Amino acid sequence: MLIVMEARAGDEAVRRVCDEITQMGLTAHAIPGSQRMVIAVTGNKYRVDCDHVRTMPGVSDVVHVTHPYKLVSREEQAEDSVFDVGGVTIGGQSFAVMAGPCSVENRDQTMRIAKSVSEAGARIFRGGAFKPRTSPYSFQGLGEEGLKILAEVREAFGLLIVTEAMDTETIGLVAEYADIVQIGARNMQNYSLLRKAGRLNKPILLKRGMWATIDEFLMSAEYVLAEGNRRVILCERGIRTSANDNGHVLDLGSVPHIKRVSHLPIICDPSHGTGQKYKVPPLARAALAVGADGLLIEVHHAPMEALSDGPQAITPTDFDTLMNDMRNMAALLHRTC
């Protein structure tokens, strides 16, 4: 449920309500709004008898949330979540582009691609140091060596870094190097990892699982917010179907639906969402058109030589062309890219 405080309610009134919620065996999340404080209550499995809370000083209303997810819902927060990450705005009128190779393969490859995406206008560099692969014999990433190369990219080009954490054992190490910690599609329902991500003081990029419904996706985000980390970026990365030759479909319809029911920003990954590079530019443009807050794009200077996901990576030249298109489109939609 949500407890809406009066606009004039002071800190003491908020504290007393939070204490009362704690005494009920539940958890209170005090969330400042643009006009008044809202206290989200979690931990209840059933509807809670809260008539006595309505009568407490400073309380304006008590609202029972209809969605199973509470903290990520529009019922809890009507306005869009917008947050700053190292000088880059995520959400709102800004359209954030994250680009780079699927895997950090070596220093020269990574620095070369970082230079090209930076010159094209990307502000955030993506690259995997730890790689979850279908086959145990495929390239698994460079580990901490890869993280150190990503740190060099930040130093050399001023790019923020987003990279994936695969497990609870290494998420702390990843957070030491990353500006944004990614939780991949295969880990979307790794609840131990989500809880640990929720205790980090770093934004989390949460990818939708390949078979996940939208409600399941948002419930995974709820795990992170419930631990106290409200800086979550959702990522639509495509779902598996039998609709085409490779089974990947970028679910663009999920974007306006999620923005209708949740305040969290959502970006699209047309690289994983299609698996084929020729589909990436048109679907990237479509993502902006349907209201996404950014893109996650794989770029490689020699896709056929890439150690992972080469067929879906676009070249730096194609990325530069795409960025020009995105800026022109964004201006028409009164957004900045």
C-alpha positions in Angstrom: 0.0 0.0 0.0 0.9 3.7 -0.3 0.6 6.2 2.5 0.2 9.8 1.0 1.3 12.4 3.4 -0.1 15.9 3.6 1.9 18.6 1.8 2.6 20.3 5.1 3.6 17.1 7.0 7.0 17.5 8.6 9.8 15.1 9.2 8.5 14.1 12.6 5.1 13.0 11.2 6.8 11.0 8.5 9.1 9.3 11.1 6.1 8.4 13.3 4.3 6.8 10.4 7.4 4.8 9.3 7.8 3.7 12.9 4.2 2.5 13.0 4.7 0.5 9.8 7.8 -1.1 11.3 5.8 -2.1 14.4 3.3 -3.8 12.1 6.2 -6.0 10.8 6.3 -4.3 7.5 8.9 -2.2 5.7 8.4 1.6 5.0 10.1 3.4 2.1 9.8 7.1 2.4 9.9 8.6 -1.1 9.9 12.4 -1.5 7.7 13.7 -4.4 7.6 17.0 -6.2 4.7 18.2 -3.9 4.5 15.7 -1.0 6.0 12.7 0.7 4.7 9.2 -0.1 5.5 6.2 2.0 5.5 2.9 0.2 4.8 -0.2 2.3 6.2 -3.6 1.4 6.4 -7.0 3.1 2.6 -7.7 3.2 1.3 -10.8 1.5 -2.4 -9.8 1.9 -4.4 -6.6 2.3 -3.5 -4.8 5.5 -5.9 -3.3 8.0 -4.7 0.3 8.1 -7.6 2.3 9.4 -5.6 3.5 12.3 -2.8 4.8 10.0 -5.3 7.0 8.2 -5.9 8.8 11.5 -2.3 9.5 12.2 -1.1 13.2 12.1 0.1 14.3 8.7 -1.5 11.4 6.7 -3.7 12.5 3.8 -4.7 9.1 2.3 -3.9 5.4 2.2 -4.0 3.8 -1.2 -3.9 0.0 -1.8 -1.7 -0.8 -4.8 -3.4 -3.0 -7.5 -0.2 -4.2 -9.1 2.0 -7.0 -7.5 4.9 -4.6 -7.9 4.7 -1.6 -5.7 7.9 0.5 -5.8 8.3 0.5 -9.6 4.6 1.4 -10.3 3.0 4.6 -11.3 0.7 4.3 -8.4 3.7 4.7 -6.1 5.3 7.5 -8.2 3.4 9.3 -10.9 6.2 11.3 -12.4 9.0 9.7 -14.5 12.2 8.7 -12.7 15.1 10.8 -14.0 18.6 10.5 -12.7 22.1 11.8 -13.4 24.9 9.3 -13.8 28.3 11.0 -14.0 26.8 14.0 -15.9 24.6 11.9 -18.2 20.9 12.2 -17.7 18.9 9.0 -17.9 15.2 9.4 -18.5 13.0 12.5 -19.1 13.6 14.4 -22.3 17.1 12.9 -22.7 17.9 9.9 -25.0 21.0 8.1 -23.8 23.0 6.0 -26.2 25.3 3.2 -24.8 27.6 1.6 -27.4 30.6 -0.7 -27.7 31.6 -4.3 -28.4 29.8 -7.3 -26.9 33.1 -8.4 -25.3 36.3 -6.7 -24.2 38.7 -8.8 -26.3 41.9 -6.9 -25.8 43.1 -3.4 -25.1 43.7 -2.3 -28.8 40.3 -3.5 -29.9 38.5 -1.8 -27.0 40.3 1.5 -27.3 39.8 1.6 -31.0 36.0 1.1 -30.7 35.8 3.5 -27.8 37.4 6.2 -29.8 35.0 5.7 -32.7 31.8 5.7 -30.6 32.9 8.7 -28.6 33.5 10.7 -31.7 30.1 9.7 -33.0 28.5 11.1 -29.9 27.9 8.2 -27.5 28.3 9.1 -23.8 28.3 5.6 -22.3 30.6 2.7 -23.3 29.3 -0.9 -23.1 31.6 -3.9 -23.1 31.6 -7.3 -21.4 34.4 -8.3 -19.1 32.4 -11.3 -17.9 30.4 -13.1 -20.6 27.6 -15.6 -20.0 27.7 -17.9 -23.1 25.5 -20.7 -24.2 28.5 -23.0 -24.7 31.1 -23.5 -22.0 33.7 -23.6 -24.7 33.0 -20.1 -26.1 34.9 -17.0 -25.1 34.0 -16.2 -21.5 35.6 -12.7 -21.2 38.8 -11.4 -19.7 37.4 -10.9 -16.2 39.2 -8.3 -14.1 41.7 -7.6 -16.9 38.8 -6.6 -19.0 37.5 -4.3 -16.2 40.9 -2.6 -16.1 40.7 -2.0 -19.8 37.3 -0.4 -19.4 38.7 1.8 -16.7 41.3 3.0 -19.3 38.5 3.8 -21.7 36.9 6.0 -19.1 40.2 7.8 -18.4 41.1 8.2 -22.1 37.7 9.3 -23.6 35.6 10.4 -20.6 33.0 7.7 -21.4 30.9 6.2 -18.6 31.1 2.4 -18.3 28.3 -0.1 -18.3 29.3 -3.8 -17.9 27.7 -7.0 -16.7 27.9 -8.7 -13.4 27.2 -12.4 -13.7 27.0 -13.5 -10.1 27.0 -12.5 -6.4 30.7 -13.4 -6.1 31.9 -10.8 -8.6 29.3 -8.1 -8.5 31.3 -6.1 -6.0 34.4 -6.2 -8.2 32.3 -5.1 -11.2 30.9 -2.2 -9.2 34.4 -1.0 -8.4 35.0 -0.3 -12.1 31.6 0.3 -13.6 29.4 3.4 -13.6 26.4 1.3 -14.3 26.1 -2.4 -13.4 24.3 -4.5 -15.9 22.2 -7.5 -14.9 21.8 -9.6 -18.0 18.8 -11.4 -19.4 19.9 -14.8 -18.1 20.1 -13.4 -14.6 16.8 -11.4 -14.6 15.3 -13.8 -12.1 18.5 -14.5 -10.1 17.0 -13.1 -6.9 20.1 -13.3 -4.8 22.0 -11.2 -7.4 19.1 -8.7 -7.7 19.1 -8.2 -3.9 22.8 -7.6 -3.9 22.4 -5.1 -6.8 19.8 -3.4 -4.7 22.4 -2.7 -2.0 24.9 -1.2 -4.4 25.4 2.6 -4.7 25.4 2.3 -8.5 22.7 2.5 -11.1 21.5 -0.9 -12.3 20.7 -1.8 -16.0 18.3 -4.7 -15.8 17.6 -6.6 -19.0 14.4 -8.4 -19.7 14.7 -12.2 -19.8 14.2 -14.0 -23.1 11.0 -15.7 -21.9 9.9 -13.2 -19.3 6.5 -11.5 -19.2 6.3 -7.8 -18.6 5.0 -8.4 -15.0 7.9 -10.8 -14.3 10.3 -8.2 -15.6 8.9 -5.5 -13.4 8.8 -7.8 -10.4 12.6 -8.4 -10.9 13.1 -4.6 -10.8 11.0 -4.5 -7.6 13.7 -6.7 -5.9 16.3 -4.1 -6.6 14.2 -1.2 -5.4 13.0 -3.1 -2.3 16.7 -3.2 -1.2 16.9 0.6 -1.4 18.4 1.2 -4.9 16.0 3.3 -6.9 18.3 4.0 -9.8 17.2 1.2 -12.1 17.2 1.3 -15.9 15.0 -1.3 -17.6 16.2 -2.7 -20.9 14.0 -4.4 -23.5 16.4 -6.8 -25.3 14.1 -8.9 -27.3 12.2 -12.1 -26.6 12.4 -15.6 -28.1 9.6 -16.6 -30.6 9.2 -18.7 -33.7 8.3 -15.7 -35.7 11.5 -15.5 -37.9 14.6 -17.3 -38.9 16.6 -16.6 -35.7 13.9 -16.6 -33.1 14.6 -13.0 -31.9 11.9 -10.3 -31.7 12.5 -6.9 -30.2 9.2 -6.3 -28.3 8.8 -2.6 -29.1 5.2 -2.8 -27.8 6.5 -3.4 -24.3 8.0 0.1 -24.2 4.8 2.2 -24.1 3.1 -0.3 -21.9 5.9 -0.3 -19.3 6.0 3.5 -19.4 2.3 3.5 -18.7 2.5 1.3 -15.6 6.0 2.1 -14.3 8.0 5.3 -13.7 11.4 3.7 -14.4 13.3 4.7 -17.6 13.5 2.0 -20.3 16.0 1.6 -23.1 16.1 -0.9 -26.0 18.8 -3.3 -27.2 18.2 -3.8 -30.9 21.4 -5.8 -31.2 20.4 -8.7 -29.0 16.7 -8.0 -29.9 17.3 -8.9 -33.5 20.6 -10.9 -33.7 21.2 -9.4 -37.2 23.1 -6.2 -37.9 20.9 -5.0 -40.8 17.9 -4.8 -38.5 19.7 -2.7 -35.8 19.4 0.8 -37.4 15.7 0.7 -38.3 14.7 -0.8 -34.9 16.9 1.7 -33.1 15.0 4.5 -34.8 11.7 2.8 -34.0 12.7 2.5 -30.3 13.0 6.3 -30.2 9.7 6.7 -31.9 7.8 4.5 -29.4 9.2 6.4 -26.4 12.3 4.6 -25.3 14.8 6.5 -23.2 17.9 5.2 -24.9 19.7 2.5 -26.7 22.3 -0.2 -26.1 24.1 -1.0 -29.3 26.9 -3.4 -30.2 29.7 -1.8 -32.3 32.8 -3.6 -33.6 35.4 -2.5 -36.2 35.7 -6.0 -37.5 32.4 -7.9 -36.8 33.4 -11.1 -38.6 36.5 -11.3 -36.3 34.5 -10.6 -33.1 34.9 -13.2 -30.3 31.2 -12.9 -29.5 28.0 -11.8 -31.3 29.7 -10.5 -34.5 26.6 -11.0 -36.7 24.7 -8.4 -34.7 27.4 -5.7 -34.4 27.4 -2.7 -36.6 30.6 -1.0 -37.8 31.8 2.4 -36.5 30.8 4.0 -39.8 27.3 2.7 -39.6 27.1 3.7 -35.9 28.1 7.3 -36.9 25.4 7.4 -39.5 22.8 6.1 -37.0 23.8 8.7 -34.4 23.2 11.5 -36.9 19.7 9.9 -37.6 18.9 9.7 -34.0 19.8 13.3 -33.3 17.6 14.5 -36.1 14.7 12.3 -34.9 15.2 13.3 -31.3 14.9 17.0 -32.3 11.6 16.4 -34.0 10.3 14.7 -30.8 11.7 17.6 -28.6 14.3 15.3 -27.0 18.1 15.5 -26.8 20.4 12.8 -28.0 
